Structure formats: structure tokens, C-alpha cells
Amino acid sequence: MTRHHATVIVGASRAGLAAAQSLRQSNQDENVILIGEERWLPYDRTTLSKDVLAGLLSAEGAMLCAEEQLDGIDLRLGSRATALNVAESTVDLDNGSAVQFDSLVIATGATPRRLPGSAGLKGVHVLRTLDDSIGLAEDLAESDHIAIVGGGFIGAEIASTATALGRRVTLVEAGPAPMSAVLGTQIGQWSAQLHRSHGVDVRTDVRVDGITSRLGRANGLSLSDGSSVAADLVVMGVGVTPNVGWLAGSGLHLDNGVMCNDRLRAGPSIYAAGDVACWPNPLFDRTMRIEHWTNASEQGAAVGRAIATGEYRTFAPVPYVWSDQYNLRFQLYGDVAGADSVRIVSGSLQETPLVALYGRQDRLVAALGVNAAKDLLKYRRLITQQTSWDDVAAEMV
């Protein structure tokens, strides 16, 4: 009996699913084993802070596919990878078994960071998984005042959802403004005003010293400026850590994720995709790790095609992320990190649609649109072409 080439994919979220589907589409004879730690079929994480949390979408409605759509894929849910043996080409699982592979895709994502002293307290949440969203929604239904620590995309989206549900919200951000680490201080301060206009108490330039509690349940925050926040519920949105603990001792290069080459290869017949993958993107001349949906989809699909066809191409995308907050859609193309200039070229901080461009070393590196999807597309092309600031100005004439 002929043994087909076996690809093991560890991680059954967006990147892992995209890799599995791409493999099967490119090579029907490929033996694909998809291993997922959660009990759920692959689901849409982008809904967790919005429609699922608001009760507008059921858990089943968040699924990316039905089980019958995964026919031909050996799906192993509720299984956690515990170790990788590169020499033996095996992945150890938490049930004591080992899975042999010819090719391996690492798509284990990331884990939310937690504040010190939060372990074991009731009424304290992170939001990463479907079960997290369901649990948070249950607590939110019984709460009046929610304190959110961290003003990134997740914190801002939860603030928007909770406000729409009629909850009082306090948003605590260590930086100068919500989303300032992603969009810069100028746009971040505009974001702060957006939240305040919807009744959110925004606290900036302040750290959380601790979560206060009574009888084992959180009842607020103590802040570094000596003030405090009373709350029925605390949500932590303070970033994530790549899930690479199970790879310790494997010999793979681990540094801010799984280090890959520009083709997403981490070792002999070993690849990484999604939030866990760190790779040099030649389009921006820097190494990056991206924690967004589109990147996970694109990387997973690229790795799947490469394994199936043997054609390995440099992965050099223009990153893309979107965020729905209140009645606005934020869309960002490119890489804002290290941007040294920001220029608003359409709309204003008082009026949307808004388009803002970001430059680094006299080159266009990112474009942000707020309710401006159509206007934004031309700037994606200019980013891909590594257009200079002067040439961008010429394009606008």
C-alpha cells in the first residue's frame, strides 16, 4: 500500500485551516492531519469582541466551516502538542501519543498576557478564544461597570460593544492614547475622543498597579497615579505571547515566535504561519510578527501551496487589519512601526471619511482609512511599489 506524504498542522485556527485547505486543494493525495487544542471547529476570531460578545452571533454561527467541509482532513480537536522531535519528525501530544510527519506547519498562535495577581480572581477576563467570549458575555450580562486594561484593537472593540449594550466603561491605557502604539499619537488622541463621545471614561498615561477584589471577586483597579477605578468586571487586553513553549529543546530558533526565513521556513520541512510566525518581510526591510486575521489566512495558504507544489516563494505582503468600533470601520494597510511622519490626506480629525498616510525615511509605509475603503485601495498599490513621499504627493495632484 502506497504511503502518501503526511503534513501535520499544529493549530486549528485561521492559519492552520488555511494551510490545510490549501494543501488539499493543491494535492488531493496529501495526507493532512490538523491538530487543535480547542474543542471547537475552526472559528472566526474577529467576531469574538463584537457580534459574539454582543449576543448577535451564536457559537455555531462563528464557525468558519462545517465538519463535512473538512472531509479528507484528519481532524484532531481537543489535542495539545507538548513537544517536537525534529530528528524523529514527530509531534508529541498530551494524550501520550506521537504523530509522524513529512512536513510540519506550526500555527499555534498566541496566549494573552495577564496582569500580576489576576490568577484565580472571579470577574477577570481575557479575550482570545470562543470560550473566553462566551464567558465574558455571561459576566457582562450581570455587570454594570466594566474596566478594560489596554487600549489596543481588542480593548477598543470591547469598549465599543459594551457601550452599545448599555454598560459603563472605563478604558485604561498606559500610553498617551488608545491605539497610539499602532496608529500613532495623533490618530490615537482622535480615537480617545471617539470613545469619550460615546460615554467611555478614558484614562491615559497611567499603569495598573493592581486589581482590587473582595471575597475572591474583582471589584476594580488601583492605578499608578494614585487613583482607582470601581468596576464589576475587569478585562485585560495587554497583548499576547507566541505559543512556543512546546517547542523548547526542539532546536528551532525561537525569538518573538518561531523564526523563519522569507519563505516561512523554520527548519527542514518545517514551516510556521499566523501569530506565531516571525519572518523577514523584504518589502519593509524588517523582521515582523503579525497578529491579524488576514496575515494568518495568507501565510497559511502560502505555506500549504508551497508544501503541496514544491514552489517556495518569498512572502512579502502588505499587512492589512481592520477594526469595527461604534459606527466606524478602521482599515490599515502596511507597517506603521517606526513611522516618523503622519499626513492626513483626506477628511480630518473632525470629519470622516478619513485617510492618513505614514512615512518612514521618506517612504510611504502605511495608510489608514476610517470609513474610507474605496479611497484606501490606491495607497496599498503605492506601498507595494515602495513609493516616496514626493511621489505620493505627485499621485495626489
Secondary structure by P-SEA (a helix, b strand, c coil): ccccbbbbbccccaaaaaaaaaaaaaccccbbbbbbcccccccccccccccccccccccccccccccccccccccccccccccccccccbbbccccbbbbbcbbbbcbbbbbbbcccccccccccccccaaaaaaaaaaaaaccbbbbccccaaaaaaaaaaaaabbbbbbbbcccccccccccaaaaaaaaaaaaaaccccccccccccccccccccccccccccbbbbbcbbbbcccccccccccccccccccccccccccccccccbbbbcccbbbbccccccccccccaaaaaaaaaaaaaaaaccbbbbbcccbbbbbbcccbbbbbcccccccccccccccccccccbbbbbbccccccbbbbccccccaaaaaaaaaacccaaaaaaaac
